[in-house]
Amino acid sequence: MNSKERLNLAINHKEPDRIPFDLGSTFTSGIHVNAYKRLREFLGLASLPEDHFLCLDEQIVFVDEDVKARLTIDTEPVLTQNPSSWSLDIKDRGEDTFYINEWQMGLKMPKPGGLYYDVVNNPLKNAGIADLDHFKWPDPNDAARYVGLEEDVKKAAETGRAVVMNSMSAGIVELSAWLLGYERLFTDMLLEPEFINKLFDKLLEIKLTYWKIVLEKVGDQIDVVVESDDLGEQRQLLISPRLYRKLVKPRHKQLYDYIHSHTNAKLFLHSCGCIYDLIPDLIEVGVDILNPVQINAPNMNSEKLKKEFGQDLVFWGGTVNPQGTFNNGSPQQVQDETQKNIENLKKDGGFVCAAVHNIQQSVPPENIMAMWEALQEFGLYGES
């Protein structure tokens, strides 16, 4: 059984030979460059001459073939290219590095010792409704985005791994928060629904166009389609279920219905935090796979989630507390927690093993390998 077969059995709620393993196929299941360098050293692999980023903002790197082979990773990422109207231009400003992305957001990373690029200006913070017509939106029709896409997918498939097709952007709620600032987003959802509806519709239009082009080109050759939209924080939802159902859910449904109607690939949604109260809604709008499964958040216990939603959802992540055990625990504690969550989530397939969100720069390589070793020991099917 190769990786593609293994993952497709799992995401169709069947038991393969072992639980599939992902590291680095999405912007939210990867590894920070600092942790990756230490992992390579720990594994006795040569250091690499330059960083090659899957996600520059979060400093998440592409995982190299030698690590994929060593850790028997079952997934292969595919991304589209930068548009012709925008190119990365990082400026060194002395105390930080700074760039403007294609959404006109400014991002900076402090130096020395900076770990991530953070959004530091929200380009639509003071916009009125008429300004939305004149804003320089990314162009999803730009042919430069899709140069080499068919060849990239073909090359990914030739690895024998499952092909994971990534989006051009975060989701409607996340993008709006970065464009407007969180305070304005949340107040406008209550006080300025006409403005929010127009903004959400524009973001939906961009996303629909992107997926139309991608799926026309490679929709029959990919295994997983990745979308994201953070709807929760550590203790609760970011917005109420009522607001989600009124303003966001109809647009999620339109987008996800379109994707499902143009590919047999399963739809992966990344949404952090405590999102328990919205999980039935996410199933209704067509989410097949939930990531990162933040098991340390309220009501997100792996046993509870599998029991209540395991017939409908695949869980991708869910191994070990990313804000406690993974960073600060011993390898044995990491192994024990990973074993418990594997046993809670593995029955009848429907589980892809991955870290809960990206592996952060502070995670010791010993703990990364402890998670992986627990998977090797407890992730087999067909054995007692």
C-alpha positions in Angstrom: 0.0 0.0 0.0 1.5 3.3 -1.0 0.9 6.7 0.8 -1.8 7.8 -1.6 -3.8 4.6 -1.1 -3.2 4.8 2.7 -4.4 8.4 3.1 -7.4 7.9 0.8 -8.6 4.9 2.8 -8.3 7.0 6.0 -10.1 10.0 4.7 -12.9 7.7 3.5 -13.3 6.3 7.0 -11.7 3.0 6.3 -8.7 1.4 8.1 -5.5 1.3 6.0 -2.4 -0.6 7.1 -1.4 2.2 9.4 -2.5 5.7 10.3 -1.2 8.2 7.7 1.3 10.8 8.8 1.5 14.4 7.6 4.2 17.0 8.1 4.4 19.9 5.8 1.6 19.5 3.3 -0.3 22.6 4.5 0.4 26.1 6.0 -1.0 24.7 9.3 0.6 21.3 9.6 4.2 22.3 9.0 7.3 23.1 11.0 9.1 26.3 11.9 12.5 26.8 10.3 14.3 26.8 13.6 12.7 23.5 14.7 13.4 22.0 11.3 17.1 22.8 11.4 17.4 21.2 14.8 15.4 18.2 13.6 17.6 17.7 10.7 20.7 17.8 12.9 19.1 15.4 15.4 18.4 13.0 12.5 22.0 13.3 11.3 21.0 14.9 8.0 23.0 17.6 6.3 22.2 21.2 6.9 20.7 23.1 4.0 22.3 26.2 2.4 19.1 28.3 2.3 15.6 28.4 3.7 12.8 27.6 1.4 9.5 28.7 2.9 6.1 27.1 2.4 4.7 30.0 4.4 7.0 33.0 4.9 4.8 34.7 7.5 4.9 31.8 9.9 8.4 30.8 8.9 7.2 27.4 7.9 9.6 25.6 5.5 9.1 23.0 2.9 10.0 19.5 4.2 12.8 18.0 2.1 12.8 14.6 0.5 15.3 13.0 2.9 13.1 13.9 5.9 10.0 12.7 4.1 11.6 9.4 3.4 13.0 9.1 7.0 9.7 9.8 8.6 7.5 8.0 6.0 5.4 11.1 5.4 2.3 10.3 3.3 1.4 13.8 1.9 2.8 16.1 -0.8 1.9 19.8 -1.0 1.1 21.8 -4.1 0.9 25.6 -4.2 0.2 28.1 -6.9 2.7 30.8 -7.8 2.9 34.5 -7.1 0.8 36.7 -9.5 2.5 38.8 -12.1 1.2 42.0 -10.4 3.1 41.4 -7.2 6.5 40.1 -6.1 8.0 39.7 -2.7 10.2 42.7 -1.7 11.5 42.4 1.8 13.0 45.6 3.2 15.6 45.7 6.0 14.6 48.6 8.2 17.3 48.1 10.8 15.3 46.9 13.7 13.0 44.7 11.6 12.4 43.3 8.1 9.2 44.4 6.4 7.1 43.7 3.3 3.7 44.3 1.8 1.8 41.3 0.6 -0.6 41.1 -2.3 -3.5 42.0 -0.1 -1.7 45.3 0.7 -1.1 44.3 4.3 2.2 45.4 5.9 4.0 42.6 7.8 7.2 42.9 9.9 9.5 40.6 11.8 11.7 42.0 14.5 15.5 41.5 14.4 17.4 39.9 15.9 15.5 37.0 17.1 12.2 37.5 15.3 10.2 34.4 14.8 7.3 35.4 12.6 6.0 38.1 10.3 3.0 39.9 12.0 0.4 42.1 10.3 1.1 45.6 11.4 -1.2 47.6 9.2 -4.8 46.8 8.1 -5.3 48.4 4.6 -9.1 48.6 4.9 -9.2 49.8 8.5 -10.7 53.2 7.6 -12.5 52.1 4.4 -16.1 53.0 3.5 -18.3 50.8 1.5 -17.5 52.7 -1.8 -13.7 52.1 -1.1 -14.2 48.4 -1.7 -14.8 49.0 -5.3 -11.5 50.8 -5.7 -9.2 48.7 -3.6 -6.4 46.9 -5.3 -7.6 43.3 -4.9 -5.5 40.3 -5.8 -6.4 39.0 -9.2 -7.3 35.3 -9.1 -7.5 35.3 -13.0 -3.8 36.2 -13.3 -2.4 33.4 -15.4 1.0 33.7 -13.7 -0.5 32.1 -10.6 -1.1 28.8 -12.4 2.1 28.5 -14.5 3.4 24.9 -14.1 0.4 23.8 -12.0 -0.3 20.7 -14.0 3.4 19.7 -13.9 3.6 20.3 -10.2 0.6 18.1 -9.5 2.0 15.4 -11.8 5.3 15.5 -10.0 3.6 15.4 -6.6 1.6 12.4 -7.7 4.7 10.6 -8.9 6.0 10.5 -5.4 3.3 8.0 -4.5 2.1 10.4 -1.8 -1.4 12.0 -1.5 -1.6 15.3 -3.3 -2.7 18.2 -1.1 -3.8 21.3 -3.0 -3.5 24.5 -1.0 -5.6 27.7 -1.3 -4.3 31.1 -2.4 -5.3 32.7 0.9 -6.8 32.3 4.4 -10.6 32.2 4.8 -13.2 34.9 4.7 -13.3 35.7 8.4 -9.5 35.6 8.8 -8.8 37.7 5.8 -11.4 40.3 6.9 -9.8 40.5 10.3 -6.4 41.2 8.8 -7.8 43.7 6.2 -10.0 45.6 8.7 -8.4 44.8 12.1 -10.2 42.5 14.5 -12.0 45.3 16.4 -13.5 46.7 13.3 -14.5 43.3 11.9 -16.3 42.3 15.1 -18.1 45.6 15.5 -19.0 45.9 11.8 -20.5 42.4 11.8 -23.0 43.8 14.3 -23.3 47.5 13.3 -22.4 47.7 9.6 -23.8 44.5 8.0 -24.1 46.1 4.5 -20.3 46.8 4.5 -19.5 43.3 5.8 -21.7 41.6 3.3 -20.0 43.4 0.5 -16.6 42.6 1.8 -17.4 39.0 2.4 -18.9 38.7 -1.1 -15.8 40.1 -2.7 -13.6 37.6 -0.8 -15.9 34.8 -1.8 -15.8 35.9 -5.5 -12.0 35.8 -5.4 -11.9 32.4 -3.8 -14.5 30.9 -6.2 -12.5 32.2 -9.2 -9.3 30.7 -7.8 -10.8 27.3 -7.2 -12.6 27.3 -10.6 -9.3 27.7 -12.4 -7.4 25.2 -10.2 -10.1 22.5 -10.3 -10.5 22.8 -14.1 -6.8 22.2 -14.4 -6.1 19.5 -11.8 -9.4 18.7 -9.9 -9.3 15.1 -11.0 -5.7 14.5 -9.9 -5.7 15.8 -6.3 -6.7 14.1 -3.1 -7.3 16.9 -0.6 -8.4 20.6 -1.1 -7.3 22.9 1.7 -9.3 25.8 3.0 -9.0 27.6 6.4 -11.0 30.0 8.5 -10.2 30.5 12.2 -13.4 30.6 14.1 -12.3 30.0 17.6 -9.9 31.1 20.3 -8.5 29.4 23.3 -11.8 29.3 25.3 -14.7 30.0 23.0 -15.8 31.0 19.5 -14.5 34.3 18.0 -18.1 35.1 16.8 -21.4 33.8 18.0 -23.1 30.8 16.3 -25.9 33.3 15.3 -23.5 35.6 13.5 -21.7 32.6 11.9 -25.0 31.2 10.6 -26.2 34.6 9.4 -23.0 36.0 7.7 -20.4 33.3 7.2 -22.1 29.9 6.9 -24.0 30.7 3.6 -20.7 31.8 2.0 -18.9 28.8 3.3 -21.6 26.6 1.9 -21.5 28.2 -1.5 -17.7 27.9 -1.7 -17.5 24.3 -0.4 -20.4 23.2 -2.6 -18.6 24.5 -5.6 -15.4 22.7 -4.7 -17.3 19.4 -4.1 -19.1 19.7 -7.4 -15.8 20.0 -9.3 -13.6 17.4 -7.6 -13.8 14.2 -5.7 -11.0 15.4 -3.4 -11.9 15.8 0.2 -12.3 19.2 1.7 -9.9 20.0 4.6 -10.8 23.0 6.8 -8.3 24.5 9.2 -10.0 26.2 12.1 -8.2 26.7 15.4 -9.4 26.8 19.0 -12.6 26.0 20.7 -15.0 25.5 17.8 -17.1 22.6 19.2 -20.4 24.5 18.9 -19.9 25.1 15.2 -18.9 21.6 14.2 -22.4 20.5 13.2 -22.6 23.6 11.0 -19.2 22.8 9.4 -20.4 19.3 8.6 -23.6 20.8 7.1 -21.6 23.1 4.7 -19.5 20.2 3.5 -16.3 20.0 5.6 -14.8 16.5 5.3 -11.6 17.0 7.3 -11.1 19.1 10.4 -7.7 20.5 11.4 -5.8 21.0 13.7 -8.1 19.4 16.4 -7.0 21.6 19.2 -7.4 19.0 22.0 -6.3 21.4 24.8 -9.3 23.8 24.1 -12.6 23.3 26.0 -14.9 20.6 24.5 -12.2 19.6 22.0 -11.2 16.3 23.8 -10.3 13.7 21.2 -12.4 11.0 22.7 -15.5 13.3 22.8 -15.0 14.5 19.2 -14.5 11.0 17.8 -17.6 9.7 19.6 -19.9 12.6 18.5 -18.5 13.5 15.0 -16.3 10.6 13.9 -18.9 9.3 11.4 -18.9 12.5 9.5 -15.5 14.1 10.0 -11.9 13.1 9.5 -9.6 14.5 12.2 -6.2 15.7 10.9 -3.9 16.6 13.8 -4.9 16.0 17.4 -1.8 14.3 18.8 -0.3 16.3 21.6 -1.0 19.6 23.4 1.0 22.2 21.4 1.0 24.8 24.2 2.2 22.5 27.0 3.4 18.9 26.6 4.9 19.3 23.1 7.0 22.3 24.1 7.7 21.6 27.7 7.1 17.9 28.4 9.5 15.0 28.4 9.7 12.7 25.4 7.9 10.1 27.5 5.1 12.5 28.3 4.8 13.4 24.6 4.6 9.7 23.8 2.0 8.9 26.4 -0.3 11.8 25.3 0.2 10.9 21.6 -0.7 7.3 22.4 -3.9 8.3 24.2 -5.1 10.5 21.3 -4.2 8.0 18.7 -6.2 5.4 20.5 -9.1 7.8 20.8 -9.1 8.8 17.1 -7.9 5.8 15.0 -10.9 3.4 15.1 -12.6 2.9 11.7 -10.1 5.2 10.0 -11.0 8.9 9.7 -7.7 10.0 11.3 -4.5 11.5 9.8 -1.7 12.0 12.4 -0.1 15.4 12.5 1.0 17.9 15.1 -1.7 20.2 16.5 -0.9 23.1 14.2 2.6 23.9 13.0 5.5 22.6 15.0 6.8 25.8 16.7 10.4 26.8 17.0 10.7 25.9 20.6 9.7 22.2 20.2 12.7 20.0 20.9 13.6 17.4 18.2 13.4 14.7 20.9 9.7 15.5 21.4 9.0 15.6 17.6 10.5 12.1 17.3 8.6 11.0 20.5 5.3 11.9 18.7 6.5 10.0 15.6 7.6 7.0 17.5 4.3 6.7 19.3 2.7 6.7 15.9 4.9 3.9 14.7 4.1 1.8 17.8 0.4 2.5 18.2 -0.7 3.6 14.7 -1.0 0.2 13.1 -4.3 -1.4 12.1 -5.1 -5.1 12.1 -3.2 -5.8 15.3 -4.3 -6.2 18.8 
